Amino acid sequence: MKLLKILSLSLIYLLTSCTSDDLVQQEKNIETKMDPSFSRMNINSDFVTNEKNLNIIYFVPNDNPEVEGYQERLSELLIYFQTWIKNEMNRNGYGDKTFGLPLNALTGKVNIITIKGNEGQAAYDYGSSSKILAEINQYKTQHSSEFSSNYHNLIILPQRKDGGRQPFYGFTDGALKGICFAVDNPNIKVSEIATTTSSYIGGMLHELGHGLGLPHNSEKVSEKNVLGTALMGGGNGTFGRKPTF
């Protein structure tokens, strides 16, 4: 994809996959404030959808149900992410380029594929990506028309209620390249971005980048004071709180 090539220019490759632990951005002295217009970005139902798009999969353990209102809430957030990427591409002189999101023709919102897991939340721990992918692939054999792309997938799980860990990372190399995982809870929404104290929203956008095939990178020293932190570096820990690009 041309988008991936453009976004990857001048990146410094650090790792081939990420974890929620090694992505936590250490606090640094950044005096500049986030542009207020960032939190007021115009979000509506008009979003970019293509023949091939990023698959959005909501995977639900049998003892940990979907978070209330997830379809509308995440649709709005994903459109926000899409618009944010478009604005960044514009800022870099490439015009209105961004990734595609699948359209649900009945609702006019982002199409989210909801898949019920065979087991409880404890079975889908931090290292359970292979188990989850096996169940998704089994579902896909019977519902292939629901999937827009064969290669790019954002897989979201409702946050565990038993305090355990769950997948929250992406793959940038090998057979699993283009697959990423994130976590959902009631605070994963656009209205929380400007005031969030969590890395979950920035983490979802960062992992979504891996779902598009982007590797880790790092901002240049010359960019730090002006633009802040690169999203695919430590930006999961600064997005919504400090300048992130």
C-alpha positions as CSV (number, residue, x, y, z in Angstrom):
1,M,0.0,0.0,0.0
2,K,1.3,3.4,-0.9
3,L,0.0,4.8,2.4
4,L,2.2,2.5,4.3
5,K,5.3,3.3,2.3
6,I,4.7,7.0,2.7
7,L,4.2,6.8,6.4
8,S,7.2,4.6,6.9
9,L,9.7,7.0,5.3
10,S,12.6,8.0,7.6
11,L,11.4,5.7,10.3
12,I,13.9,4.0,12.6
13,Y,13.2,0.3,13.0
14,L,13.4,-0.7,16.7
15,L,11.4,-3.9,17.2
16,T,9.3,-6.4,15.2
17,S,6.4,-6.4,17.7
18,C,5.2,-4.5,20.7
19,T,3.8,-5.1,24.1
20,S,1.9,-2.9,26.4
21,D,4.8,-2.8,28.8
22,D,7.6,-1.7,26.4
23,L,5.4,0.9,24.8
24,V,4.7,3.0,27.9
25,Q,6.2,6.4,27.2
26,Q,8.4,7.7,30.0
27,E,7.4,11.2,31.1
28,K,9.6,13.9,29.6
29,N,9.7,17.7,29.9
30,I,7.6,18.9,27.1
31,E,6.4,22.4,27.6
32,T,4.2,22.7,24.5
33,K,0.5,22.0,24.8
34,M,-1.7,20.0,22.5
35,D,-3.4,22.0,19.8
36,P,-7.0,22.6,21.1
37,S,-8.4,22.0,17.7
38,F,-7.3,18.3,18.0
39,S,-10.0,17.5,20.5
40,R,-12.6,19.3,18.4
41,M,-12.0,17.6,15.1
42,N,-15.1,17.3,13.0
43,I,-16.4,13.8,13.3
44,N,-19.5,12.6,11.4
45,S,-20.7,9.5,9.5
46,D,-18.9,10.5,6.3
47,F,-15.8,8.5,6.4
48,V,-13.5,6.9,3.9
49,T,-14.4,3.3,2.9
50,N,-12.7,1.4,0.1
51,E,-13.1,-1.9,-1.7
52,K,-10.5,-3.2,0.8
53,N,-10.4,-1.9,4.3
54,L,-9.1,-2.5,7.8
55,N,-11.2,-5.3,9.4
56,I,-12.5,-4.4,12.8
57,I,-13.2,-7.5,14.9
58,Y,-14.8,-7.5,18.4
59,F,-13.9,-10.8,20.0
60,V,-16.0,-11.6,23.1
61,P,-15.2,-14.3,25.7
62,N,-18.2,-16.3,26.8
63,D,-18.1,-14.9,30.4
64,N,-17.2,-11.3,29.6
65,P,-19.8,-9.6,27.4
66,E,-19.5,-6.7,25.0
67,V,-19.0,-3.3,26.6
68,E,-22.3,-1.4,26.4
69,G,-22.6,0.8,23.3
70,Y,-19.4,-0.5,21.8
71,Q,-20.6,-0.3,18.2
72,E,-21.5,3.4,18.1
73,R,-18.7,4.4,20.5
74,L,-16.0,2.6,18.6
75,S,-17.3,3.6,15.2
76,E,-16.9,7.3,16.2
77,L,-13.5,6.7,17.6
78,L,-12.2,4.8,14.5
79,I,-13.5,7.6,12.3
80,Y,-11.6,10.0,14.6
81,F,-8.5,8.0,14.1
82,Q,-9.0,7.9,10.3
83,T,-9.4,11.7,10.3
84,W,-6.3,12.2,12.5
85,I,-4.2,10.1,10.0
86,K,-5.6,12.2,7.1
87,N,-4.7,15.4,8.8
88,E,-1.2,14.1,9.5
89,M,-0.8,13.1,5.8
90,N,-2.0,16.6,4.8
91,R,0.5,18.2,7.1
92,N,3.2,16.2,5.4
93,G,2.1,17.4,2.0
94,Y,0.4,14.2,0.7
95,G,-3.2,15.3,0.7
96,D,-6.2,13.6,2.1
97,K,-4.8,10.1,2.3
98,T,-5.8,7.7,5.0
99,F,-6.8,4.0,5.6
100,G,-10.2,2.7,4.8
101,L,-12.9,1.6,7.2
102,P,-15.6,-0.9,6.3
103,L,-19.1,0.5,6.1
104,N,-22.2,-1.0,7.7
105,A,-24.8,-0.1,5.0
106,L,-27.7,-0.5,7.5
107,T,-26.4,1.8,10.2
108,G,-24.1,4.1,8.2
109,K,-21.4,3.5,10.8
110,V,-18.2,1.5,10.8
111,N,-18.8,-2.2,10.4
112,I,-17.6,-4.2,13.4
113,I,-17.5,-8.0,13.1
114,T,-18.6,-9.4,16.5
115,I,-17.3,-12.9,17.2
116,K,-18.3,-14.9,20.3
117,G,-15.4,-16.8,21.8
118,N,-15.6,-20.5,22.8
119,E,-14.1,-20.0,26.2
120,G,-14.0,-17.7,29.2
121,Q,-11.8,-14.6,29.6
122,A,-9.1,-16.5,31.5
123,A,-8.4,-18.6,28.4
124,Y,-7.6,-15.5,26.4
125,D,-4.6,-14.2,28.3
126,Y,-1.8,-12.0,27.1
127,G,-0.2,-14.8,25.1
128,S,-3.4,-16.2,23.6
129,S,-3.2,-14.5,20.2
130,S,-2.9,-17.8,18.3
131,K,-5.9,-19.2,20.1
132,I,-8.0,-16.1,19.3
133,L,-6.8,-16.1,15.7
134,A,-7.8,-19.8,15.3
135,E,-11.3,-19.0,16.4
136,I,-11.5,-16.0,14.1
137,N,-10.3,-18.0,11.2
138,Q,-12.9,-20.7,11.9
139,Y,-15.6,-18.0,11.9
140,K,-14.2,-16.5,8.7
141,T,-14.6,-19.8,6.8
142,Q,-18.4,-19.5,7.4
143,H,-18.7,-15.7,7.1
144,S,-16.0,-14.7,4.6
145,S,-18.2,-11.9,3.1
146,E,-18.1,-10.0,6.4
147,F,-14.3,-9.5,6.0
148,S,-13.1,-6.6,3.8
149,S,-9.4,-7.6,3.7
150,N,-7.3,-10.7,4.2
151,Y,-4.4,-9.0,5.7
152,H,-5.2,-6.0,8.0
153,N,-7.1,-6.7,11.2
154,L,-7.7,-4.7,14.4
155,I,-9.0,-7.2,17.0
156,I,-10.6,-5.7,20.1
157,L,-11.5,-7.5,23.3
158,P,-13.6,-6.2,26.2
159,Q,-11.4,-5.5,29.2
160,R,-11.1,-8.4,31.5
161,K,-13.2,-8.2,34.7
162,D,-11.0,-10.7,36.6
163,G,-7.9,-8.4,36.6
164,G,-6.0,-10.6,34.2
165,R,-4.0,-9.5,31.2
166,Q,-5.1,-9.9,27.6
167,P,-3.6,-9.3,24.2
168,F,-2.7,-5.6,23.5
169,Y,0.0,-5.6,20.9
170,G,0.6,-5.8,17.1
171,F,2.8,-7.7,14.7
172,T,5.0,-6.0,12.2
173,D,6.8,-9.0,10.6
174,G,6.3,-12.6,9.6
175,A,3.0,-14.4,9.0
176,L,1.1,-12.3,11.5
177,K,2.1,-9.0,10.0
178,G,-1.0,-6.7,9.8
179,I,-2.7,-8.2,12.9
180,C,-3.1,-6.2,16.1
181,F,-5.0,-6.4,19.4
182,A,-6.5,-3.7,21.6
183,V,-8.7,-3.5,24.7
184,D,-12.2,-1.9,25.1
185,N,-13.8,-0.3,28.1
186,P,-16.5,2.4,28.6
187,N,-13.8,5.1,28.5
188,I,-12.5,4.2,25.1
189,K,-14.3,7.1,23.3
190,V,-13.7,10.4,21.5
191,S,-14.9,12.5,24.4
192,E,-12.2,11.1,26.7
193,I,-9.2,11.9,24.4
194,A,-8.5,15.4,25.7
195,T,-8.6,14.4,29.3
196,T,-7.6,10.8,29.4
197,T,-5.0,9.5,31.9
198,S,-4.9,6.1,30.3
199,S,-2.7,4.8,27.4
200,Y,-5.6,2.7,26.1
201,I,-6.9,5.1,23.5
202,G,-3.4,6.0,22.2
203,G,-2.5,2.3,22.5
204,M,-5.4,1.4,20.2
205,L,-4.3,3.9,17.6
206,H,-0.7,2.7,17.9
207,E,-1.7,-0.9,17.5
208,L,-4.0,0.0,14.6
209,G,-0.8,1.4,13.0
210,H,0.7,-2.1,13.3
211,G,-2.5,-3.5,11.8
212,L,-1.7,-1.4,8.7
213,G,1.8,-2.8,8.6
214,L,3.7,0.1,10.3
215,P,6.8,-0.7,12.4
216,H,8.0,1.1,15.4
217,N,9.9,4.4,14.8
218,S,11.2,7.4,16.7
219,E,10.9,11.1,16.2
220,K,13.9,13.1,15.2
221,V,15.5,15.4,17.8
222,S,14.5,18.3,15.6
223,E,10.9,17.2,15.6
224,K,10.5,16.6,19.4
225,N,10.1,20.2,20.5
226,V,7.8,21.1,17.6
227,L,5.6,18.0,17.0
228,G,6.2,16.0,20.2
229,T,6.3,12.2,20.1
230,A,5.9,9.9,17.1
231,L,2.8,7.8,17.3
232,M,4.6,4.6,16.4
233,G,7.3,5.3,19.0
234,G,6.1,6.2,22.4
235,G,3.0,8.0,21.1
236,N,0.6,5.5,22.7
237,G,1.6,7.1,26.1
238,T,1.3,10.7,24.9
239,F,-1.7,10.7,22.6
240,G,-4.4,12.9,24.0
241,R,-2.1,14.2,26.7
242,K,0.9,15.7,24.9
243,P,1.8,16.6,21.3
244,T,1.8,13.4,19.2
245,F,2.3,13.0,15.5
